[in-house]
Amino acid sequence: MTQQDIRPPAQAMAPAPLAPVEPQRPGGRQLISYVLPVYNEQDGIAAFHRALTAALAARPELDFELVYVNDGSKDGSLGILRDLAKNDGRVRVIDFARNFGHQIAITAGLDLAEGDAVIVMDTDLQDPPEVSLQLVDAWREGAEIVHARRRTRQDTAFKRATASLYYRMLRACADVDIPLDTGDFRLIDRRVAEELRKYRERSRFVRGIVASMGYRQAEVAFDRDERFAGETKYPLKKMAKLAIDGVTSFSTVPLRMITRLGFVVLVLSLIGILYALGMKIFRPDITVSGWTMLMVVVLFLGGTQMLSLGVLGTYIGRIYSEAQGRPLYLVREVIGGSAADD
């Protein structure tokens, strides 16, 4: 089964209301969908589900749908998710055929979610479930996209420093205004979710795509907690890849920097040529063979060329991946809810 199989049928939408959102489901109740990516989280899923359901119990006027996406977990996560779906009728589980990555897992959950609003959050309890209800309140006041902005975070000093630097560099380079200090924890209106399903690029940076869509956006500040159990699923290597995807998805600054770097190299080369000619003409007595200068110039130009080719290769690789037109993900099965019967 590919991603097209689990997308709910598109619904005709009216123009954006200027007043707060009104109930749109039978009986006047609104459905809130949660998209919850899972990868090797067997030690924390049950605790997360208990915390989430306890928070949701405080809002009996709303209906909830919990879409867990098992992103090819190699531990016992799928078995725990099966039990949750068996014991809680609100739970639906998308089981990937293999690991496709966090951003693709979010995409699959958005494809399946049917709520009037959709909340994306991780299952490690760093994002407090109670804060998700504050996002709902902001949505009911009229916002169509509500970002959860990290006021503080319980991470290492290195992680905090690099994350802060990255978000600010990305905002300076990107062609869209990406909110600072925000991850994928956010709420989007059903209208926004339906439009987001049309974005099918493979190298995905969901938070950037959502920010680029416009609509009425709001922020809710919160204090991010420590991970409940297990290890981070975003080590330095994956964080670097996500950073590259963010920059190359929403900015051509690296390409423009190659041009500027070329001009700088050209100017330095001309200065070097003038210096060499001057020394040859005016001070031939101290002119040496020039081996050191030659090696410096060759290494500098070689490094510049390799850097430029690397940047070009990154963009060309993205073009190649998109041209293949392969499915974003493959689903082994959908567990729970009406999707299991379909």
C-alpha positions in Angstrom: 0.0 0.0 0.0 1.4 3.4 -0.9 0.6 6.8 0.6 -2.3 7.4 -1.8 -4.2 4.5 -0.2 -4.6 6.1 3.2 -5.4 9.7 2.2 -9.0 10.6 3.1 -11.1 11.9 0.2 -10.8 15.7 -0.3 -13.6 17.8 0.8 -14.8 21.0 -0.7 -13.9 23.9 1.6 -15.5 27.2 2.0 -13.5 30.5 2.2 -11.6 31.0 5.4 -13.9 32.3 8.1 -13.1 35.6 9.8 -14.8 34.5 13.1 -13.6 31.8 15.4 -14.0 28.3 14.1 -17.4 26.8 14.5 -18.1 23.1 15.1 -18.2 21.2 11.8 -19.1 17.6 12.7 -22.5 16.0 13.4 -23.8 16.8 16.8 -21.8 20.1 16.9 -18.6 18.4 18.1 -15.2 19.0 16.8 -12.7 16.3 16.1 -9.0 16.9 16.9 -6.5 14.5 15.3 -3.1 13.8 16.8 -0.2 12.7 14.5 2.3 10.9 16.6 5.5 9.5 15.0 7.1 6.5 16.8 10.5 5.1 16.3 12.0 2.7 18.9 10.0 4.2 21.8 8.9 1.0 23.6 10.0 2.4 26.9 7.9 5.5 26.7 4.9 5.0 24.5 2.6 3.7 27.3 3.5 6.5 29.6 3.0 9.0 26.9 -0.4 7.6 26.0 -1.5 7.7 29.6 -0.4 11.4 30.0 -2.1 12.3 26.7 -5.4 10.6 27.5 -5.4 12.2 31.0 -4.9 15.6 29.4 -7.7 15.0 26.8 -10.1 13.9 29.6 -10.2 17.5 30.7 -11.9 18.5 27.4 -15.0 16.3 27.1 -16.6 18.7 24.6 -14.1 17.6 22.0 -13.6 14.3 20.1 -10.1 13.0 19.6 -8.3 10.7 17.1 -4.8 9.5 17.9 -2.8 8.5 14.8 0.4 6.7 15.7 2.9 6.2 12.9 5.3 3.3 13.5 8.3 4.3 11.5 9.9 0.9 11.1 10.7 0.5 14.8 13.0 -2.4 15.6 12.0 -2.8 19.2 8.6 -3.7 20.7 6.9 -0.5 19.8 4.5 -2.0 17.3 3.2 -4.6 19.8 2.5 -1.8 22.4 0.7 0.2 19.7 -1.4 -2.8 18.8 -2.5 -3.0 22.4 -3.3 0.7 22.5 -5.5 0.3 19.4 -7.2 -2.7 20.9 -8.0 -0.9 24.2 -8.7 2.6 22.9 -11.1 3.1 20.0 -9.6 6.5 19.3 -6.2 5.0 18.3 -5.2 4.3 14.7 -1.7 2.9 13.9 0.1 3.3 10.6 2.8 0.6 10.3 5.5 1.5 7.8 7.2 -1.3 5.8 10.5 0.1 6.9 12.0 3.2 8.4 11.3 6.3 6.2 12.2 9.0 8.7 10.5 11.4 11.0 9.4 13.9 8.4 7.8 11.2 6.2 6.1 9.7 9.3 4.5 13.1 9.9 3.4 13.2 6.3 1.7 9.8 6.5 -0.1 10.8 9.7 -1.4 14.0 8.0 -2.5 11.9 5.0 -4.7 9.7 7.3 -5.9 12.3 9.9 -9.6 13.3 9.5 -9.9 15.9 12.3 -11.1 19.5 12.0 -7.6 20.3 13.3 -4.5 18.2 13.4 -1.8 18.4 16.1 1.7 17.0 15.4 3.8 16.1 18.4 6.5 13.6 19.4 5.9 10.7 21.8 8.9 11.2 24.1 7.0 13.5 26.5 9.4 16.4 25.8 6.3 18.2 24.4 3.8 18.3 27.3 0.3 17.0 26.3 -1.3 19.9 28.2 0.3 22.4 25.9 -1.5 20.8 22.9 -4.8 21.8 24.4 -3.5 25.4 24.5 -2.9 25.1 20.7 -6.5 24.0 20.4 -7.7 27.1 22.3 -5.7 29.4 20.0 -7.2 27.5 17.0 -10.7 28.0 18.2 -10.0 31.7 18.6 -9.4 31.9 14.8 -5.8 30.9 14.1 -5.3 28.3 11.3 -1.7 27.4 12.2 -0.5 27.4 15.8 3.2 26.9 16.5 4.4 25.7 19.8 7.5 27.8 20.5 10.1 26.5 22.9 10.7 29.1 25.7 13.2 26.9 27.4 14.5 23.4 26.7 16.1 20.7 28.9 18.9 19.7 26.5 22.7 19.8 26.6 24.4 23.2 26.3 25.8 22.0 22.9 22.3 21.1 21.6 20.8 24.4 22.8 23.5 26.5 21.3 23.5 24.7 17.9 19.7 24.7 17.7 19.5 28.4 18.4 22.3 29.2 15.9 20.7 27.1 13.2 17.2 28.5 13.5 18.6 32.1 13.3 20.8 31.2 10.3 17.9 29.5 8.6 15.6 32.5 9.1 18.3 34.8 7.7 18.9 32.6 4.6 15.4 31.3 3.9 13.0 32.9 1.5 10.1 32.3 3.9 9.7 33.5 7.5 10.2 30.3 9.6 9.4 30.9 13.3 12.3 30.8 15.7 12.7 28.0 18.2 9.9 25.9 16.9 10.0 22.2 15.9 7.3 20.1 14.5 5.0 20.5 17.5 2.1 22.5 16.1 -1.6 22.5 15.2 -2.9 23.0 11.7 -6.5 23.5 10.6 -8.2 20.9 8.4 -8.1 23.4 5.5 -4.3 23.7 5.9 -3.9 20.0 6.2 -5.7 19.3 3.0 -3.5 21.8 1.2 -0.4 20.4 2.9 -1.2 16.9 1.4 -0.5 18.4 -2.0 3.2 18.9 -1.1 4.9 15.7 -2.0 8.6 16.5 -2.2 10.9 13.8 -0.8 13.5 15.8 1.1 10.9 17.2 3.4 11.2 20.0 6.0 7.6 20.1 7.3 8.0 23.0 9.6 9.3 25.1 6.8 6.5 24.0 4.4 3.9 24.9 7.0 5.4 28.3 7.6 5.5 29.0 3.9 1.8 28.4 3.4 0.6 31.6 5.0 -2.8 31.5 6.6 -3.4 33.0 10.0 -0.6 31.9 12.3 -0.1 32.1 16.1 2.4 31.0 18.7 2.1 29.4 22.1 5.2 29.5 24.3 6.0 26.5 26.5 8.9 25.0 28.5 10.2 21.8 26.9 10.8 18.9 29.2 13.5 16.2 29.3 13.0 13.0 27.3 11.0 10.5 29.4 13.0 7.4 28.3 15.3 6.1 25.6 17.7 8.1 23.5 17.2 10.9 21.0 16.2 9.8 17.5 17.9 12.9 16.1 21.7 12.5 16.6 24.1 14.9 15.1 24.2 13.2 11.7 20.4 13.3 11.3 20.3 16.9 12.6 22.8 17.9 10.0 20.8 16.3 7.3 17.6 18.0 8.5 19.5 21.3 8.6 20.7 20.8 5.0 17.1 19.9 3.9 15.8 23.1 5.6 18.3 25.4 3.9 18.1 23.8 0.4 14.3 23.5 0.5 13.7 27.2 1.1 16.8 29.1 0.0 19.1 29.4 -2.9 21.6 31.3 -0.8 24.3 28.5 -1.1 24.2 28.8 -4.8 24.5 32.6 -4.7 27.4 32.2 -2.2 29.3 30.2 -4.8 29.1 33.1 -7.2 30.3 35.5 -4.5 33.0 33.1 -3.5 34.1 33.0 -7.2 34.4 36.8 -7.3 36.5 36.7 -4.1 38.8 34.0 -5.5 39.1 36.0 -8.7 40.2 39.2 -6.8 42.7 37.3 -4.7 44.1 35.6 -7.7 44.6 39.0 -9.5 46.3 40.3 -6.4 48.6 37.3 -6.3 49.4 37.7 -10.0 50.2 41.4 -9.5 52.4 40.6 -6.5 54.3 37.9 -8.4 54.9 40.2 -11.4 55.9 43.1 -9.1 58.4 40.9 -7.3 59.8 39.5 -10.6 60.3 43.0 -12.1 61.3 45.1 -9.0 63.0 42.6 -6.7 64.4 39.8 -8.9 67.3 39.3 -6.4 65.0 37.8 -3.7 62.6 36.0 -6.0 62.6 32.3 -5.2 61.1 29.4 -7.1 57.6 30.1 -5.7 56.8 26.6 -4.5 55.0 27.8 -1.3 52.9 30.3 -3.2 52.1 27.7 -5.8 50.9 25.2 -3.3 48.8 27.7 -1.4 47.1 28.9 -4.6 46.5 25.3 -5.9 45.1 24.1 -2.6 42.9 27.2 -2.1 41.4 26.9 -5.6 41.0 23.1 -5.3 39.2 23.5 -2.0 36.9 26.2 -3.4 36.1 24.1 -6.4 35.3 21.0 -4.3 33.1 23.1 -2.0 31.2 24.5 -5.0 30.7 21.1 -6.5 29.4 19.8 -3.2 26.7 22.5 -3.0 25.8 22.0 -6.6 25.7 18.2 -6.0 23.2 18.7 -3.2 20.7 20.6 -5.3 21.2 18.2 -8.3 20.6 15.2 -5.9 17.3 16.7 -4.8 16.3 17.1 -8.5 17.3 13.5 -9.1 15.2 12.2 -6.1 12.2 14.2 -7.2 12.5 13.1 -10.8 12.3 9.4 -9.8 8.7 9.9 -8.6 8.8 7.1 -6.1 6.3 6.8 -3.3 7.2 8.8 -0.2 6.5 5.7 2.0 5.1 2.2 2.0 2.5 1.0 4.5 2.4 -2.6 5.8 -1.0 -2.1 7.5 -3.3 0.4 9.2 -4.5 -0.8 12.6 -7.6 0.4 14.4 -10.5 2.5 13.3 -12.4 2.2 10.1 -9.1 2.1 8.1 -8.6 -1.5 9.3 -11.8 -2.6 7.6 -10.9 -0.6 4.4 
